[in-house]
Amino acid sequence: MSWLNIILIAFGLAMDCFAVSISQGMSVKKDAIPPKPVLMALLFGLFQGGMPLIGYFVGYTFADFFRVYAPWIALTLLALIGGKMVWESLHREEEHVSEWQISRLLVLAVATSIDALATGVIFIPYPEMLWLSVLIIGIVSMLFSIGGYLIGKYIGKRFHMNVELIGGIILIGIGVKIWIEGFIL
């Protein structure tokens, strides 16, 4: 496996973080305190980098389980969070400020990193590349998360629309995408 492949894997895994971060940035009605978006990026990077490590060590023992159930788990988590955002966007006053609870960020981090768990199996033939690959995946995911948040914040401030509704739909769409990819790949 080449380093170019690892970087491409990192970019591919970071796309879900990027999209979720855009929806989080869009739903912020006022500027979030800087540690909160940074916390989100750290959690996303930690989970995106850590899941392949777990997948590697679990290896072949549970590979079939993750191949079968990971798309369903991701779909369920993202659909629940996205559905809650959609519902709240239609039933709240205009002054609502996006929730930044650690529990919500953890669920988003887990949901967006489930596909990274299955990716860990591809490193079994390349154990010498595992730790640096995990670091690259985590850093790329953090950077994409920060960039996505900033883009979403810019869009949310410039365009007056129901951004929480759009963010919820994005999360549900990501869940459906992961679910569909689970059957194709």
C-alpha positions in Angstrom: 0.0 0.0 0.0 1.4 3.4 -1.0 1.3 6.6 1.0 -0.8 8.1 -1.8 -3.4 5.4 -1.1 -3.4 6.2 2.6 -3.9 9.9 1.9 -6.7 9.1 -0.5 -8.3 6.8 2.1 -7.9 9.6 4.7 -9.6 12.1 2.3 -12.4 9.6 1.6 -13.1 8.9 5.3 -13.0 12.7 6.1 -15.8 13.5 3.7 -18.5 12.5 6.2 -16.9 14.6 8.9 -16.7 17.5 6.4 -20.4 17.3 5.5 -21.5 16.9 9.2 -19.3 19.9 10.1 -20.9 22.0 7.4 -24.3 21.2 8.9 -23.1 22.0 12.4 -21.6 25.3 11.2 -24.8 26.2 9.3 -27.0 25.6 12.3 -25.0 28.1 14.5 -27.1 31.2 14.9 -24.4 33.1 16.7 -20.6 32.5 16.9 -19.8 29.4 18.8 -17.1 29.7 21.4 -13.9 28.6 19.6 -13.3 25.6 21.9 -16.6 24.0 20.8 -15.8 23.7 17.0 -12.3 22.7 18.0 -13.7 20.0 20.3 -15.9 18.8 17.4 -12.9 18.5 15.1 -10.8 16.8 17.8 -13.6 14.2 18.4 -14.1 13.6 14.7 -10.3 13.2 14.2 -9.9 11.0 17.2 -12.8 8.7 16.1 -11.8 8.6 12.4 -8.2 7.8 13.4 -9.1 5.5 16.2 -11.7 3.4 14.4 -9.3 1.9 11.8 -7.0 1.0 14.7 -9.8 -0.9 16.4 -10.8 -2.5 13.1 -7.2 -3.6 12.6 -7.0 -5.3 16.0 -10.5 -6.8 15.8 -9.5 -8.0 12.4 -11.1 -11.0 10.8 -12.9 -12.0 14.0 -15.7 -9.5 13.5 -15.1 -8.3 9.9 -18.3 -10.0 8.7 -20.3 -8.4 11.4 -19.1 -4.9 10.5 -19.5 -5.5 6.9 -23.1 -6.4 7.4 -24.3 -4.2 10.3 -22.1 -1.0 10.1 -24.2 0.5 7.3 -27.4 -0.1 9.4 -25.8 1.4 12.6 -24.6 4.5 10.7 -27.9 5.0 9.0 -29.8 4.6 12.3 -27.6 7.0 14.3 -27.5 9.7 11.5 -31.2 9.4 10.7 -32.1 9.8 14.4 -29.9 12.9 14.8 -30.9 14.3 11.5 -34.5 13.5 12.1 -34.3 15.3 15.5 -32.8 18.3 13.8 -35.5 18.4 11.2 -38.2 18.1 13.7 -36.7 20.7 16.0 -36.2 23.1 13.0 -39.9 22.9 12.3 -41.0 23.3 16.0 -38.7 25.9 17.5 -38.6 29.6 17.7 -36.2 31.6 15.5 -33.8 32.3 18.4 -32.7 28.7 18.8 -29.0 28.3 19.1 -27.5 25.0 17.9 -26.8 22.5 20.5 -23.2 21.7 21.2 -23.6 19.0 23.9 -20.7 16.6 24.2 -23.1 13.7 23.9 -24.4 14.9 20.6 -20.9 15.4 19.3 -19.9 12.0 20.4 -22.8 10.3 18.6 -21.9 12.3 15.5 -18.3 11.3 15.8 -19.2 7.6 16.2 -21.8 7.7 13.4 -19.4 9.3 10.9 -16.5 7.0 11.8 -18.2 3.6 11.5 -17.0 3.1 7.9 -13.5 3.9 9.2 -13.8 0.9 11.6 -14.2 -1.5 8.6 -11.3 0.2 6.9 -8.9 -1.0 9.6 -9.1 -4.5 8.1 -7.2 -3.3 5.0 -4.1 -2.6 7.1 -3.8 -6.2 8.3 -1.3 -7.0 5.5 0.6 -3.7 6.2 1.1 -3.6 10.0 4.2 -1.3 9.6 2.0 1.4 8.1 -0.8 1.2 10.7 0.2 3.9 13.2 1.2 6.6 10.8 -1.9 5.8 8.7 -4.1 6.3 11.8 -2.4 9.6 12.5 -2.8 10.8 8.9 -6.5 9.8 8.9 -7.1 11.6 12.2 -5.3 14.8 11.2 -7.1 15.0 7.8 -10.4 14.4 9.4 -9.7 17.2 12.0 -8.7 19.6 9.2 -11.8 18.7 7.1 -14.0 19.2 10.1 -12.7 22.6 10.9 -12.9 23.6 7.2 -16.5 22.3 7.0 -17.5 24.1 10.1 -16.1 27.4 8.8 -17.8 26.9 5.4 -21.1 26.0 7.1 -20.9 29.0 9.4 -20.2 31.3 6.4 -23.2 29.9 4.5 -25.5 30.0 7.5 -24.7 33.7 8.1 -25.0 34.8 4.5 -28.1 33.0 3.5 -31.3 33.2 5.5 -32.8 29.8 5.4 -33.8 27.1 7.8 -30.2 25.8 8.1 -31.1 23.3 10.9 -33.6 21.7 8.5 -30.9 21.5 5.8 -28.4 20.2 8.3 -30.8 17.5 9.4 -31.4 16.5 5.8 -27.7 16.4 5.2 -27.2 14.0 8.1 -29.9 11.7 7.0 -28.5 11.8 3.4 -25.0 10.8 4.8 -26.6 7.9 6.6 -28.4 6.8 3.5 -25.2 7.1 1.5 -23.2 4.9 4.0 -26.1 2.4 4.0 -26.1 2.2 0.2 -22.3 1.9 0.0 -22.6 -0.9 2.5 -24.4 -3.0 0.0 -22.3 -1.9 -3.0 -18.8 -2.4 -1.5 
